[in-house]
Amino acid sequence: MESTESSGGVAEKAGDEKEFDRRSGVISSEEGVVINASGHKDQLKRQYSLLGICGLALNIDNAWIALGGSVSIAIANGGPPGVLYELIVACSYYAVIAACIAELASAIPSAGGVYHYASLTPGIKYGRVIGFFTGSLNFFGWLFDFASITQIASNVAVELYAIFHPDFVIEPWNVYVAYILITLLVTAICVFANGTIPILQHAGLTLVILGGLVTVIVLAAMPDVHASNSFVWKDFENITGWGNGVAFLTGVLNGAFTIGTVDAITHLAEELPNPSVDLPKGIFAQVGLGFLTAFLFGISLFYSISDLDAVSSGGFPLATIYAQATGTKGGSFCLLMIVLLSLLICLVGTLLTCGRIWWSLARDNATPFHKLFSSVNERLSCPIPATLLCVIISLGLGAIPLGSKVAFSDLAGSFIILTSVSYALAIAPNLFTGRKNVPKGPFHMGKAGFFVNAAAVLLIIFFDIMYCFPYGLPITVQGMNYNSVILVGITFLTMIWWFIHGSSKYPGPKMSHIYLEGKI
């Protein structure tokens, strides 16, 4: 791998009076107006340090908690061994994707993330339309992730109440009330307390690491009887009806949901002093530490199970496992409280990501009512209309489980498929154009980039096909996998908006001209 970095941060001149700083992503600073890598003036405070952005990356990923909160999705695809080995596979191929995203983020530190990368890598002729669709898929993917994580947090909150109220029967509407309250709390923090978020992310980083360590120790020490080594590592339990190979590959979705947030912090590029240098570090920290914490947690979690049937049939498997492990209400409550607090901090970062993506699209006139959604309250350092739109849509998505118990699985799966397709739309054109349309940032893979880009695209195509397989055989309406339907539906809606608005009124990102027409 190559690493290129200009001394002092200033890489080159972009005209007689303009300078481009590779580290900060600032393209022009004239008369006090800073033009950043997106082609727009800076409107958000650059308040995140390297530690802060690493904390944000790990908090949004929240890998070990995501694994525990969604373990019911994969427990049928191999049992404990399936979950652990599928996690290894998912983290391995997401490390390849992460390298590609890190390279692009280093070269183009813009809040648009893959939307802007996909606008550049194909060149001017095709970049406008590819970037348009990429931005839409990426936005909806993150929106579904926000809804999915909120659903997990809502279940945890209700389970905390139920621990000390054994006669309480959890109804779907109880979870939705918690969903609304949690969403409103997270929204208030993102809108009115943006300045405190870096501190909050430091606290979240501590909670993810120390809370995870405490949880692992408790799960290892408290059970009177531990599960056998065969149960954790060898006894592949496949109840899907598929062959073991298909069941394993479709189950990798759970591991992907655990680690697949590699572009999260790229959407905060305009809130870091040195994004070109720090974003790649944050991305690799997220994948590496995310895998480590999730894998260690998964091992301790499965060794603490005494009754797998109860876990599989329970309303919220993680609460059932904690109850089996600790044997006490207080122990279960404390472990679930760690999960809830971590999820609340995770949701703050996830809502930030969603709002920044829609705001980035609106700045370039890619959305309906773009003047409204491109506005920023600079005092609060928040694109408030874009953030509130995400909240309103999420509240609607949160009501889906009131009528469909499989809705969470589809939301989680569609997040992975939509975002990974958006990654492929940014990476594949970079490969097919000989990697010539993107300048070298401080992190650059050199000739190895061709092989890494090709591997990333092939892996995305292969696993996204597997993720669209029905959950089990025989195929029923209840067990049908609607991920492919969601992907086609979002693409179709985007196509309609393209013909109504995009083809004639969407000019493409301002930064496309800055980068591709030789201005830097």
VEXDREN-2710 file (C-alpha; in Angstrom, 1 decimal):
% VEXDREN-2710
k/r/px/py/pz
1/MET/0.0/0.0/0.0
2/GLU/1.1/3.5/-0.7
3/SER/0.7/6.5/1.6
4/THR/1.0/9.9/0.1
5/GLU/0.9/13.1/2.2
6/SER/1.8/16.6/1.3
7/SER/4.1/18.5/3.7
8/GLY/2.2/21.0/5.7
9/GLY/-1.1/19.8/4.3
10/VAL/-1.2/22.1/1.3
11/ALA/-1.0/20.0/-1.8
12/GLU/-1.2/22.3/-4.8
13/LYS/-2.6/25.5/-6.3
14/ALA/-6.0/25.5/-7.9
15/GLY/-5.7/28.7/-9.8
16/ASP/-4.1/32.1/-9.1
17/GLU/-5.7/32.6/-5.7
18/LYS/-7.0/29.2/-4.6
19/GLU/-5.3/26.5/-2.6
20/PHE/-6.3/22.9/-2.0
21/ASP/-5.4/21.4/1.4
22/ARG/-5.3/17.6/1.0
23/ARG/-5.7/17.0/4.7
24/SER/-8.6/19.3/5.6
25/GLY/-10.4/19.0/2.2
26/VAL/-10.5/22.8/1.9
27/ILE/-10.5/23.7/-1.7
28/SER/-10.7/27.5/-1.4
29/SER/-10.5/30.1/1.2
30/GLU/-11.2/33.6/0.0
31/GLU/-12.4/36.6/2.0
32/GLY/-13.2/34.4/5.0
33/VAL/-15.5/32.0/3.0
34/VAL/-14.2/28.4/3.1
35/ILE/-15.1/26.1/0.2
36/ASN/-14.8/22.5/1.1
37/ALA/-14.4/19.3/-0.8
38/SER/-18.1/19.2/-1.6
39/GLY/-17.9/22.5/-3.5
40/HIS/-19.9/24.3/-0.9
41/LYS/-18.9/26.7/1.9
42/ASP/-18.3/25.3/5.3
43/GLN/-21.4/25.6/7.5
44/LEU/-20.8/23.0/10.2
45/LYS/-18.3/23.2/13.0
46/ARG/-15.2/21.1/12.6
47/GLN/-15.4/19.8/16.1
48/TYR/-14.3/16.2/16.0
49/SER/-10.8/15.1/16.9
50/LEU/-9.3/11.8/15.7
51/LEU/-10.3/10.1/19.0
52/GLY/-13.8/11.7/18.6
53/ILE/-14.3/10.4/15.1
54/CYS/-13.0/6.9/16.0
55/GLY/-15.4/7.0/18.9
56/LEU/-18.2/8.0/16.6
57/ALA/-17.3/5.2/14.2
58/LEU/-17.3/2.5/16.9
59/ASN/-20.5/3.9/18.5
60/ILE/-22.4/3.9/15.2
61/ASP/-21.2/0.4/14.4
62/ASN/-21.7/-0.8/18.0
63/ALA/-20.7/-4.2/16.8
64/TRP/-21.0/-6.4/19.8
65/ILE/-24.4/-5.0/20.7
66/ALA/-25.6/-5.2/17.1
67/LEU/-24.6/-8.9/17.2
68/GLY/-26.5/-9.5/20.4
69/GLY/-29.5/-7.5/19.4
70/SER/-30.0/-9.2/16.0
71/VAL/-28.8/-12.7/16.9
72/SER/-32.2/-14.1/16.4
73/ILE/-31.8/-13.5/12.6
74/ALA/-28.9/-15.9/12.3
75/ILE/-29.5/-18.4/15.1
76/ALA/-31.5/-20.6/12.6
77/ASN/-28.6/-20.5/10.1
78/GLY/-26.2/-22.7/12.0
79/GLY/-26.7/-21.9/15.7
80/PRO/-23.8/-20.5/17.7
81/PRO/-21.1/-21.9/15.3
82/GLY/-22.9/-20.4/12.4
83/VAL/-23.1/-16.9/14.0
84/LEU/-19.4/-16.9/14.9
85/TYR/-18.0/-18.2/11.6
86/GLU/-20.4/-16.0/9.6
87/LEU/-19.2/-13.0/11.6
88/ILE/-15.6/-13.9/10.6
89/VAL/-16.6/-14.1/6.9
90/ALA/-18.6/-10.8/7.0
91/CYS/-15.8/-8.9/8.8
92/SER/-13.2/-10.2/6.3
93/TYR/-15.0/-9.0/3.2
94/TYR/-16.1/-5.8/4.8
95/ALA/-12.4/-5.1/5.5
96/VAL/-11.9/-5.2/1.7
97/ILE/-14.8/-2.8/1.2
98/ALA/-13.5/-0.6/4.0
99/ALA/-10.1/-0.2/2.3
100/CYS/-11.9/1.1/-0.9
101/ILE/-14.1/3.5/1.1
102/ALA/-11.2/4.7/3.1
103/GLU/-9.2/5.5/0.0
104/LEU/-12.0/7.4/-1.6
105/ALA/-12.7/9.3/1.6
106/SER/-9.1/10.3/1.9
107/ALA/-9.2/11.7/-1.6
108/ILE/-12.6/13.3/-1.5
109/PRO/-13.4/14.3/2.1
110/SER/-17.0/15.3/1.5
111/ALA/-20.2/14.8/3.6
112/GLY/-21.8/13.3/0.6
113/GLY/-19.7/10.2/1.0
114/VAL/-20.4/7.5/-1.6
115/TYR/-22.9/9.8/-3.3
116/HIS/-20.0/12.1/-4.2
117/TYR/-17.5/9.3/-4.8
118/ALA/-19.9/7.7/-7.4
119/SER/-20.4/11.1/-9.0
120/LEU/-16.6/11.3/-9.6
121/THR/-15.3/7.9/-10.3
122/PRO/-17.2/7.3/-13.6
123/GLY/-16.2/10.7/-15.0
124/ILE/-18.4/13.7/-16.0
125/LYS/-20.5/11.8/-18.6
126/TYR/-21.9/9.1/-16.4
127/GLY/-21.1/10.5/-12.9
128/ARG/-24.3/12.6/-12.7
129/VAL/-26.8/9.8/-13.1
130/ILE/-24.7/7.2/-11.2
131/GLY/-24.2/9.5/-8.3
132/PHE/-27.9/10.4/-8.2
133/PHE/-28.9/6.8/-7.8
134/THR/-26.1/6.0/-5.4
135/GLY/-27.1/8.8/-3.1
136/SER/-30.7/7.7/-3.0
137/LEU/-29.8/4.0/-2.2
138/ASN/-27.3/5.1/0.4
139/PHE/-29.8/7.4/2.2
140/PHE/-32.6/4.9/2.4
141/GLY/-30.2/2.2/3.5
142/TRP/-29.1/4.3/6.4
143/LEU/-32.6/5.3/7.2
144/PHE/-33.6/1.7/7.5
145/ASP/-30.6/1.1/9.7
146/PHE/-31.7/3.9/12.0
147/ALA/-35.2/2.3/12.2
148/SER/-33.7/-1.1/12.9
149/ILE/-31.4/0.0/15.7
150/THR/-34.2/2.0/17.2
151/GLN/-36.3/-1.1/17.2
152/ILE/-33.6/-3.0/19.1
153/ALA/-33.3/-0.2/21.6
154/SER/-37.1/-0.2/22.1
155/ASN/-37.2/-3.9/22.7
156/VAL/-34.4/-3.5/25.3
157/ALA/-36.2/-0.7/27.1
158/VAL/-39.4/-2.7/27.3
159/GLU/-37.5/-5.8/28.5
160/LEU/-35.9/-3.7/31.3
161/TYR/-39.4/-2.9/32.6
162/ALA/-40.6/-6.5/32.2
163/ILE/-37.7/-7.9/34.3
164/PHE/-39.3/-6.6/37.5
165/HIS/-42.9/-7.0/36.3
166/PRO/-43.2/-10.7/35.6
167/ASP/-47.0/-10.4/34.9
168/PHE/-46.4/-7.8/32.2
169/VAL/-47.2/-9.2/28.7
170/ILE/-45.2/-7.3/26.1
171/GLU/-47.4/-6.1/23.2
172/PRO/-46.2/-4.6/19.9
173/TRP/-47.7/-1.3/20.8
174/ASN/-45.6/-1.1/24.0
175/VAL/-42.4/-1.4/21.9
176/TYR/-43.7/1.3/19.5
177/VAL/-44.3/3.7/22.4
178/ALA/-40.8/3.2/23.5
179/TYR/-39.7/3.6/19.9
180/ILE/-41.3/7.1/19.7
181/LEU/-39.9/8.2/23.0
182/ILE/-36.4/7.1/22.1
183/THR/-36.6/8.7/18.7
184/LEU/-37.6/12.0/20.2
185/LEU/-34.8/11.9/22.8
186/VAL/-32.2/11.2/20.1
187/THR/-33.6/13.9/17.9
188/ALA/-33.4/16.5/20.7
189/ILE/-29.7/15.7/21.2
190/CYS/-28.9/15.9/17.5
191/VAL/-30.7/19.2/17.0
192/PHE/-30.2/21.1/20.3
193/ALA/-27.0/19.6/21.8
194/ASN/-24.8/19.1/18.8
195/GLY/-21.9/20.7/20.6
196/THR/-21.9/18.0/23.3
197/ILE/-21.9/15.1/20.8
198/PRO/-18.1/14.8/20.6
199/ILE/-18.0/14.4/24.4
200/LEU/-20.9/12.0/24.2
201/GLN/-19.0/9.9/21.7
202/HIS/-16.0/9.8/24.0
203/ALA/-18.3/8.5/26.7
204/GLY/-19.9/6.0/24.2
205/LEU/-16.4/4.7/23.2
206/THR/-15.7/4.1/26.9
207/LEU/-19.0/2.4/27.3
208/VAL/-18.6/0.2/24.2
209/ILE/-15.1/-1.0/25.4
210/LEU/-15.5/-1.2/29.2
211/GLY/-19.2/-2.2/29.0
212/GLY/-18.3/-4.9/26.6
213/LEU/-15.4/-6.1/28.8
214/VAL/-17.7/-6.1/31.9
215/THR/-20.4/-8.1/29.9
216/VAL/-17.8/-10.6/28.7
217/ILE/-16.5/-11.2/32.3
218/VAL/-20.0/-11.5/33.7
219/LEU/-21.1/-14.0/31.0
220/ALA/-18.0/-16.0/31.6
221/ALA/-18.1/-16.0/35.4
222/MET/-21.7/-16.1/36.5
223/PRO/-23.3/-19.2/34.8
224/ASP/-23.4/-22.3/37.0
225/VAL/-23.0/-24.5/34.0
226/HIS/-21.4/-23.4/30.7
227/ALA/-22.3/-24.7/27.3
228/SER/-20.0/-27.3/25.8
229/ASN/-17.2/-26.6/23.3
230/SER/-19.1/-28.5/20.7
231/PHE/-22.2/-26.4/21.2
232/VAL/-20.3/-23.2/20.6
233/TRP/-17.8/-24.3/17.9
234/LYS/-19.0/-27.5/16.1
235/ASP/-22.8/-28.2/16.4
236/PHE/-24.0/-26.5/13.2
237/GLU/-27.8/-26.3/13.7
238/ASN/-29.6/-25.6/10.4
239/ILE/-33.4/-25.3/10.6
240/THR/-33.9/-23.2/7.5
241/GLY/-34.6/-26.1/5.1
242/TRP/-31.7/-25.0/2.9
243/GLY/-28.5/-27.0/2.5
244/ASN/-25.8/-26.1/5.0
245/GLY/-23.8/-24.1/2.5
246/VAL/-26.7/-21.9/1.5
247/ALA/-27.8/-21.6/5.1
248/PHE/-24.3/-20.4/6.1
249/LEU/-24.0/-17.9/3.3
250/THR/-27.4/-16.4/3.9
251/GLY/-26.6/-16.2/7.6
252/VAL/-23.6/-14.0/6.9
253/LEU/-26.2/-11.2/6.8
254/ASN/-26.2/-11.1/10.6
255/GLY/-22.4/-10.5/10.6
256/ALA/-22.8/-7.9/7.9
257/PHE/-25.4/-6.1/10.0
258/THR/-22.9/-6.2/12.8
259/ILE/-20.0/-4.6/11.0
260/GLY/-21.4/-3.0/7.8
261/THR/-21.3/0.7/8.6
262/VAL/-18.0/1.4/7.0
263/ASP/-19.1/4.7/5.3
264/ALA/-20.8/6.2/8.5
265/ILE/-18.1/8.7/9.5
266/THR/-17.4/9.7/5.9
267/HIS/-20.6/11.8/6.1
268/LEU/-19.1/13.9/8.9
269/ALA/-16.1/14.8/6.8
270/GLU/-16.9/18.5/6.9
271/GLU/-16.9/18.4/10.7
272/LEU/-13.2/17.3/11.1
273/PRO/-10.1/19.5/10.8
274/ASN/-8.1/16.8/9.0
275/PRO/-10.6/14.5/7.3
276/SER/-8.4/13.1/4.6
277/VAL/-6.0/11.8/7.2
278/ASP/-8.3/10.9/10.0
279/LEU/-11.2/9.3/8.1
280/PRO/-9.3/6.2/6.9
281/LYS/-8.0/5.7/10.5
282/GLY/-11.5/5.9/11.9
283/ILE/-12.8/3.5/9.2
284/PHE/-10.1/0.9/9.9
285/ALA/-10.5/1.3/13.7
286/GLN/-14.3/0.6/13.3
287/VAL/-13.8/-2.6/11.4
288/GLY/-10.9/-3.9/13.5
289/LEU/-12.2/-3.1/16.9
290/GLY/-15.7/-3.9/15.9
291/PHE/-14.8/-7.4/14.9
292/LEU/-12.7/-8.0/18.0
293/THR/-15.4/-6.8/20.4
294/ALA/-18.2/-8.6/18.6
295/PHE/-16.3/-11.9/18.3
296/LEU/-15.3/-12.0/22.0
297/PHE/-18.8/-11.1/23.1
298/GLY/-20.3/-13.7/20.8
299/ILE/-18.1/-16.4/22.3
300/SER/-18.9/-15.5/25.9
301/LEU/-22.6/-15.1/25.0
302/PHE/-22.9/-18.6/23.5
303/TYR/-21.0/-20.3/26.3
304/SER/-23.5/-18.8/28.8
305/ILE/-26.6/-20.4/27.0
306/SER/-28.2/-23.3/28.9
307/ASP/-31.4/-23.6/26.9
308/LEU/-31.2/-22.8/23.2
309/ASP/-34.8/-23.6/22.5
310/ALA/-35.9/-20.9/25.0
311/VAL/-33.6/-18.4/23.3
312/SER/-35.0/-19.2/19.8
313/SER/-38.6/-19.0/20.9
314/GLY/-38.3/-16.0/23.2
315/GLY/-39.5/-12.5/22.3
316/PHE/-36.1/-10.9/22.6
317/PRO/-33.3/-13.5/22.6
318/LEU/-30.6/-11.3/24.2
319/ALA/-32.7/-10.8/27.3
320/THR/-33.3/-14.5/27.6
321/ILE/-29.6/-15.3/27.3
322/TYR/-28.8/-12.7/30.0
323/ALA/-31.4/-14.2/32.3
324/GLN/-29.9/-17.7/31.8
325/ALA/-26.4/-16.5/32.3
326/THR/-26.9/-14.4/35.5
327/GLY/-29.8/-16.2/37.1
328/THR/-30.8/-12.9/38.7
329/LYS/-33.1/-10.1/37.8
330/GLY/-30.5/-7.5/38.9
331/GLY/-27.8/-9.1/36.7
332/SER/-30.0/-9.1/33.6
333/PHE/-31.1/-5.6/34.3
334/CYS/-27.6/-4.2/34.6
335/LEU/-26.4/-6.0/31.4
336/LEU/-29.4/-4.8/29.4
337/MET/-28.9/-1.3/30.7
338/ILE/-25.3/-1.3/29.3
339/VAL/-26.9/-2.3/25.9
340/LEU/-29.6/0.4/26.1
341/LEU/-27.1/3.2/26.9
342/SER/-24.8/2.1/24.1
343/LEU/-27.7/2.0/21.7
344/LEU/-28.9/5.5/22.5
345/ILE/-25.4/6.9/21.8
346/CYS/-25.3/4.7/18.6
347/LEU/-28.6/6.2/17.5
348/VAL/-27.3/9.8/17.9
349/GLY/-24.5/9.0/15.5
350/THR/-26.8/7.1/13.1
351/LEU/-29.3/10.0/12.9
352/LEU/-26.4/12.4/12.3
353/THR/-25.4/10.2/9.4
354/CYS/-28.9/10.1/7.9
355/GLY/-29.4/13.8/8.2
356/ARG/-26.0/14.6/6.6
357/ILE/-26.7/12.4/3.6
358/TRP/-30.1/14.0/2.8
359/TRP/-28.6/17.4/3.4
360/SER/-25.7/16.7/1.0
361/LEU/-28.2/15.6/-1.7
362/ALA/-30.3/18.7/-1.1
363/ARG/-27.4/21.0/-1.4
364/ASP/-26.8/19.7/-5.0
365/ASN/-30.6/20.0/-5.9
366/ALA/-31.1/16.2/-5.9
367/THR/-34.1/16.1/-3.6
368/PRO/-37.6/17.5/-3.5
369/PHE/-37.8/20.9/-1.7
370/HIS/-34.0/21.2/-1.9
371/LYS/-33.9/24.8/-0.7
372/LEU/-35.6/23.8/2.5
373/PHE/-33.6/20.6/3.1
374/SER/-30.2/22.3/2.3
375/SER/-30.6/24.9/5.0
376/VAL/-28.4/24.7/8.1
377/ASN/-28.8/26.3/11.5
378/GLU/-25.1/27.4/11.8
379/ARG/-25.5/28.3/15.5
380/LEU/-26.7/24.8/16.3
381/SER/-24.4/23.3/13.6
382/CYS/-27.2/21.1/12.3
383/PRO/-29.2/20.7/9.1
384/ILE/-32.5/20.7/11.0
385/PRO/-35.0/20.2/8.2
386/ALA/-33.1/17.2/6.8
387/THR/-32.7/15.7/10.2
388/LEU/-36.4/16.1/11.0
389/LEU/-37.4/14.5/7.7
390/CYS/-35.4/11.4/8.7
391/VAL/-37.1/11.3/12.1
392/ILE/-40.6/11.6/10.5
393/ILE/-39.9/8.8/8.1
394/SER/-38.4/6.6/10.8
395/LEU/-41.5/7.0/13.0
396/GLY/-43.5/5.6/10.1
397/LEU/-41.1/2.7/9.6
398/GLY/-41.3/1.9/13.3
399/ALA/-45.0/1.3/13.1
400/ILE/-44.5/-1.6/10.5
401/PRO/-43.8/-4.2/13.2
402/LEU/-47.3/-3.5/14.6
403/GLY/-48.6/-5.5/11.6
404/SER/-45.6/-7.7/10.6
405/LYS/-43.3/-9.6/12.8
406/VAL/-40.7/-10.2/10.0
407/ALA/-40.4/-6.4/9.3
408/PHE/-37.3/-6.0/11.5
409/SER/-35.5/-8.7/9.6
410/ASP/-36.3/-7.1/6.3
411/LEU/-35.3/-3.6/7.5
412/ALA/-31.9/-5.0/8.8
413/GLY/-31.3/-6.9/5.6
414/SER/-32.3/-4.1/3.3
415/PHE/-29.9/-1.7/5.1
416/ILE/-27.0/-4.0/4.2
417/ILE/-28.1/-4.5/0.6
418/LEU/-28.9/-0.9/-0.1
419/THR/-25.7/0.5/1.4
420/SER/-23.5/-2.2/-0.2
421/VAL/-25.0/-1.6/-3.6
422/SER/-24.2/2.1/-3.1
423/TYR/-20.6/1.2/-2.3
424/ALA/-20.4/-0.9/-5.5
425/LEU/-21.7/2.0/-7.6
426/ALA/-18.8/4.1/-6.3
427/ILE/-16.1/1.4/-6.4
428/ALA/-16.8/-0.3/-9.7
429/PRO/-16.6/2.8/-11.9
430/ASN/-13.3/3.6/-10.2
431/LEU/-12.0/0.2/-11.3
432/PHE/-13.4/0.4/-14.9
433/THR/-12.0/3.8/-15.5
434/GLY/-8.5/2.7/-14.5
435/ARG/-8.7/4.7/-11.2
436/LYS/-7.8/7.9/-13.0
437/ASN/-10.7/10.2/-12.0
438/VAL/-9.9/10.3/-8.3
439/PRO/-6.8/12.2/-7.0
440/LYS/-4.5/10.5/-4.6
441/GLY/-5.2/11.3/-0.9
442/PRO/-3.0/10.7/2.1
443/PHE/-4.2/7.1/2.1
444/HIS/-3.8/5.5/-1.4
445/MET/-3.5/1.8/-2.3
446/GLY/-1.4/2.3/-5.4
447/LYS/-1.5/-0.7/-7.9
448/ALA/-2.9/-2.9/-5.2
449/GLY/-6.1/-0.8/-5.5
450/PHE/-7.1/-2.6/-8.7
451/PHE/-7.2/-5.9/-7.0
452/VAL/-8.9/-4.6/-3.8
453/ASN/-11.5/-2.8/-5.9
454/ALA/-12.3/-5.8/-8.0
455/ALA/-12.5/-8.1/-4.9
456/ALA/-14.9/-5.6/-3.2
457/VAL/-17.3/-5.5/-6.2
458/LEU/-17.4/-9.2/-6.7
459/LEU/-18.0/-9.9/-3.0
460/ILE/-20.8/-7.3/-2.8
461/ILE/-22.5/-8.9/-5.8
462/PHE/-22.2/-12.4/-4.5
463/PHE/-23.3/-11.8/-1.0
464/ASP/-26.2/-9.4/-1.9
465/ILE/-27.6/-12.2/-4.1
466/MET/-27.3/-14.6/-1.1
467/TYR/-29.1/-12.1/1.2
468/CYS/-32.1/-12.1/-1.1
469/PHE/-32.7/-15.8/-0.7
470/PRO/-35.9/-16.7/1.2
471/TYR/-35.2/-17.3/4.8
472/GLY/-36.3/-20.9/4.7
473/LEU/-37.9/-23.8/2.8
474/PRO/-40.7/-24.4/2.0
475/ILE/-41.2/-20.8/0.9
476/THR/-44.2/-19.1/2.5
477/VAL/-45.6/-15.5/2.6
478/GLN/-44.6/-15.3/6.3
479/GLY/-41.0/-16.5/5.6
480/MET/-40.5/-14.7/2.3
481/ASN/-37.4/-12.4/2.0
482/TYR/-38.4/-9.0/0.7
483/ASN/-35.0/-7.5/0.5
484/SER/-34.9/-7.7/-3.3
485/VAL/-38.3/-6.1/-3.4
486/ILE/-37.2/-3.2/-1.3
487/LEU/-34.1/-2.7/-3.5
488/VAL/-36.1/-2.7/-6.7
489/GLY/-38.7/-0.5/-5.1
490/ILE/-36.2/2.2/-4.0
491/THR/-34.5/2.0/-7.3
492/PHE/-37.9/2.4/-9.1
493/LEU/-38.8/5.4/-7.0
494/THR/-35.5/7.0/-7.6
495/MET/-35.9/6.4/-11.3
496/ILE/-39.3/8.2/-11.3
497/TRP/-37.7/11.2/-9.5
498/TRP/-34.8/11.1/-12.0
499/PHE/-37.2/11.5/-14.9
500/ILE/-39.4/14.1/-13.1
501/HIS/-36.6/16.2/-11.8
502/GLY/-33.0/14.8/-12.0
503/SER/-32.6/14.5/-15.8
504/SER/-33.4/18.1/-16.4
505/LYS/-32.9/20.1/-13.2
506/TYR/-30.1/18.2/-11.3
507/PRO/-26.8/19.7/-12.3
508/GLY/-24.6/17.1/-10.4
509/PRO/-22.4/18.0/-7.5
510/LYS/-20.4/21.2/-7.6
511/MET/-17.3/19.2/-6.6
512/SER/-17.5/17.1/-9.8
513/HIS/-16.4/20.2/-11.8
514/ILE/-13.7/21.1/-9.2
515/TYR/-12.1/17.6/-9.4
516/LEU/-12.7/16.5/-12.9
517/GLU/-12.1/19.7/-14.9
518/GLY/-8.6/20.1/-13.6
519/LYS/-9.1/22.7/-11.0
520/ILE/-7.1/20.8/-8.5
END
